[in-house]
């Protein structure tokens, strides 16, 4: 049945099935990888297993007598490196599309059929996992999925339901031309953001997912180390997003902007700004960023800086700009100056008032900056949490 369905999908495609390669990165998954690879081989002619330094079995021996290709890393180098190794190999074979699937049995190879009709030279197809009917999904996975989706939207302005899924289809030509630095799970974070910056589209297909009982689950995700790597990658991508230099496009789109519309329809513009990234997470992030920047001594340019950063990070500009009012003088600046003075001199600044602060602004600017570096992250975190829970409660009513 699977082969017949796959043949039907192949007929709907405008390219040769010889150009499709399936890649399975594997590290110590001897109990599941063979079944996954054989399931993929029923649907795709070319299957590569990348042994990323497995110690539990001889992966090449496991696939001896089959036409499944095994590429080997002598030492564990990370999932990202395994995918990049396969990508280089596929390039040498003239492959056009690379479908990646995890080797731990979490994904069903039969879902490859969902990808085939949507394969495109200018799009990455992501398998969106059906979480709603699963009982054994850890809370950390549900939270991580929402958190990752939020960061992707901040970095690219694109929202998809499951950017953490490793079941994906990549266009080989364009992905191989994108400089990618991630070597572990951070690779899957980086490749989506940089692909969008280069002009590629992100699309999704629905896939099933298997989450065994916790005692039967095999995962090589290291919560602290891998989350640290992913966080560093998000920081790197966000920092690049704030730099006002355009990205060189691999895929150029004919987009025409009608700036006259902004003046003819101001009500629609305001309505759009209010709805922009207006999820609880998006509003919380906008409030946190607006508060953080408003706390810093950015004299006379707070609003401009907040609008610039909110625009770059695809945040709700209305929230980011309006929330700065809680940091208006005199209270927050005076708290920052007092704290900065204490950090410099080991004692509190006495006989201090807003009038004195204005008169001695040139002398207190460094202390304001010093204190704000402590106050800003704390205050922005508090404001972000309050906005998140308030927005979530209001949206449920």
N, C-alpha and C positions, 0 to 999 in steps of 0.2 A: 504493500500500500504506500509506504514511504517513497519507494522508488518511482511509482507511478505519479505521485503528487509532485515529486521533484522534477520529473520529466516535463510535467505540465508547466511548472514555473520556468524551466529552462526555455521552453518555447516562447514565453512572453519576453525574453530578454533579447537585447540587440547586440550581444557580444558572445564570444565563444566560451562555453563552459570550461574549456582548457585553461582559461585565464583566471579561474577562481581557485584560491588556495586556502585551506583551513589550517590554522596554527594553534597548537595546544602547548602552552608553557607548563612544565611539570617540575615539581620539587617534592620528592618523597610522597608520591601518591600511587604506589604500586597497586593498590586494591581497586582503583577506579579508572586510571588513565587508559588502560587497554580497551575497556568497554566504551569509554568516551570516543577514543580514536576510531574504533570499528564502527560506531554509530555514525560518525562524521563521514567515514569512507563510503557508506551506503548512499550518501547524498552528494558528495563532492569527490571529484577524481583525484585531487592532489591533497594529501594530508601530511603535515609536518608536526612532529613532536619535538620540542626543544627541551632536552634534559638539562636543567639548570643546576647541575651538581648534586643530583640525587644520590643518597647513600643507602637507601633501603632496598634497591634492586638494580640490576643491570638493565637499563631501559632499552639499549640496542638489542640485547638478547631477547627481551620481552616481545619485540616486534620482528624478530628474525622470521623469514619465510613469508613476510607480507610486503606489500609495495608502499607501506607507510615509511616516510623518510624520518630519520632521527638525527638531529643536530645536537652536539654535546658541548656543555661548558664543564670544564674540569672542576671548577669551584663555583659555588653559588654566587651569582652576580646580580640577582634580582629579576623580577618579572619583566620590568621594562627592558632590561638588556636582552632577555630571552626573545621578546617580541622584535626588538631591533635586529637581532641576529637573523631571525626568520625573514624579516623584511628585506635585508640585503640579499639573502639567498633567493627569494622570490623575484627580485629585480633581475638577477642573472638568468632566470628562467622565462622572463617575459610575462610574468603574472601581472594582472591588472587590479585584482581585488584580493584582500587578505581578511579572512574572517577569523577572529580570535575567540576561543572558548576555553574556559577553565578546565583543568584536568582533574578536579576533585569531585566531579560528579554532581555538582550543584546545578549545572545547566543540562538541558535535554538537547542532544544533537538534532533531534527531529525538528526543533525550532529554526534550524538553518533555513528551512523552506520559507519562513516568514521574511528572511532577508533577501532572498534571490530576486523577487520582482522589483525591489527598491534599490538595488545596487546602482550607483551613479558615480561618474568620475569626479564629481565636485561635492560629494557628501559623505559624511561619516554616519553610519547607521548604528544606533545603540539599542540593544535589547532591554526594554523596560520590564523589570521583574514584577510579576503579580504578587504583591505582598498581602492583599486583603484577605485571601483565603488560606494563609499559612499560620500554623499554630506555634511553630518553634523558632520564629524569627526573634533574635535578641533585640532588646530595646536599643542597645547601642547601634545596631544596624539601621533601625528605623530613624533614629536621630541623626546618625552619620549621613544617611541618604538625603535628608532635608537640609542638613548643614552644607553638604557638598553642592547641592543644587543651588543654594543661596549664593555660594561663592562663585560658582560658574556664572550666574546671572550678573553678579557684581563685576566680574572680570570681562564679560563679553556682551552683556545685555540680552543674552539668549537664555530662555528657561526651558529645560526639559525635565521629565519626571524622575529620571534615574541616571545621573551622570556617573555613578560609581560602578555601574555594571561593566563587567569585563567581557561580556558577549557582544562583540562589535564587528562591523565590516568597514574596512578602510580602503580608500582608493590609493593604490601603491604609488602611482606617479607623483601625486602631490604630497603625500605624507613623507615620502623619502626626501623631499626637498625642503622640509621644515626642520630647522635646527632644534633638536630635543635633548634636554640635559638629564631628565629624570631616569633613574635606573631601576627603581623598585615600584611600589604602587603609585608613587608620585608621577610616574610616566603617564598613567591614565588620566591624571588630573591635568597635566601640562598639555598633552596632545590635543585635547578638546579646545582649550582656550586658544592656543596658538593657531589651530586650524581655522577657527572662526576669524581670528585677526587676519589670516591670510585670504579670507574670502570664501572658505568652504562652508557648506550648510551642515547642520546637525538635524538628523531625523531619528525617529524612534519606531520600534516595532514591539508588540507585546510578546513576552516569552514567559514560560513557566519556570519555576525554580524549586529546588528540593532543599529543605533545611531539616536534616535528621535531628533526633533527640540530642541534647547537649553532650551527653556522654559518648555519642557515636560520631560527633562532628570532628573533622580534621581541618584545621586552619593553620596556615603559616603566617598569618597577619600578626605582627608584633604590636600590640596596642600602643605602647609608649613610643618605640622607635619609629614605627611606620607613620603614626599620627604626627610625630615631630617632623619627619621628612615631608609629609603632605602639607603641614602648616608652613614650613619653610618655602615650599613651592608656591603656595598661595601668596605668601608675602612677596616672593619674587615676581609673580605675575601681576599682583596689585601695584607694586612699585613701578613695573614697566608700563602699566596702564596709565599711571599718573604723569609719565614723561610725555610732553607734548610733541612727539614726533610720530608721524604716521607709519603704519606697517606696510611693507611692500606686498602687494596683492599677487597671489598666484592665480586667483579667479576674479576677474573684474566684473562688476555688476553695473548695469546701466540704471542708476538711481538718480532721479531728478528731484531736487528740493524746491518747493514753491514757497519762498520766504514771504511773499505777499499774503499768503493764507494766514500767517501769524497776526497780521494787522487787521485783516477783514473778519476774522473769527476769534477774537480774544477770549470769548466765553468758552469755546471749545478747547483753546489752548490751556486755560486755567483748569478745566475739567480733566484734561489729559495729564497735567502735572499732578493733580491730586490723586489720580488713579495709578500713577507711575510706580511700579514695584511696591504695591500697597498691601502686601502680605504682612502678617505680624512680624516675620523675620526681617523683611525688607524695611519696614517702618522702624523697627528697633535698631537696625544697622544705620539707617539714615540719622536717627536721633543721636546715636552714640557718636558717629563721626561729626555731626554738627556741634555737639556739646564739646567734644575733644578740641576741635579747631577754635571754637568760641572762647575756650579757656586760655588759649595761648595768647601772648602779647602781640597779636598781629594788628598793630595800630591802624585804624581807619580802613582796613582792607578785609576785615573778617568776612563780610558777606560775599565779596568777590571770590575769596579763597574757598569758601564753603560751596558756592555755586560751581566753581571749577572742579573741585574734588567730587562733588555729588554727580556732576555730569560725566566725568571720566569713569566713575564706578557704578554708573547706572542706578543711583539711589534716588529716593523720592526727594526731589529738590524742595518741595513745599515744606516737608517735615524738617529737613536738614537746616533750612534757613530760619524757619519760625522757632525752632527749639533753642536757637542761640540767645533768645531773650532771657533765658534763665541765668545766663552768665554775664548779663549787663552789669556795669558798675552800679554801686560801689562794692557789693559784698564779695563776689568771687575774686575780682582782682586784688582786693585787700587781703583776703585769705592767702592768696598765692604769694603776695609780697611779704606778708608776715612769716609764712613758712620758709620762703627763700632766704629771708634775713636770718632766721634761726639756723638754717642749714649752713650759712656762711659764717655766722659769728657766735653761735652757740647760746644765744639769748634772744628774747622777743623784742621787737621794736616797740618801744613805749611812746606815748604822746603822738599816736598815729591817727590820722583822719583822712577822709577823702580829699579835703582841701590840701593837706600837706602832701598827699600822694601826687596830686596834680602839679604842685609846685616843685616837687623833687622827682618828677617822673624820669628825668635823664639819669638820676642816680639810682633809681629803684627798678629800672627796666630789667637788668640782669637778674635781680632777686625775684621779680615777677616771673621771668622765664624759668628760673630754677624751681620755684614753687609750683608753677603750672605743670611741670613735667611729672610731678607727683599727684597733684589734684586732678589733672585732666583725665588720666586713665581710670581713676577711681570714680569720678563723677560721671564720666561717659558710660561706664559699666552699669552704674546704678540707674541712670536715666534709660539706657537701653533695655534693661530688665523690666523696669516699670512700664515702658511703652509696649514691650512685647506682650506682657500679660494683660495689659489694658486693651490692646488691639485685639488680642485673641478672644477675650471675653466679650467685647463689643460685637465681633464678627459672628459669634455663636448665637447672639440674641436676635 
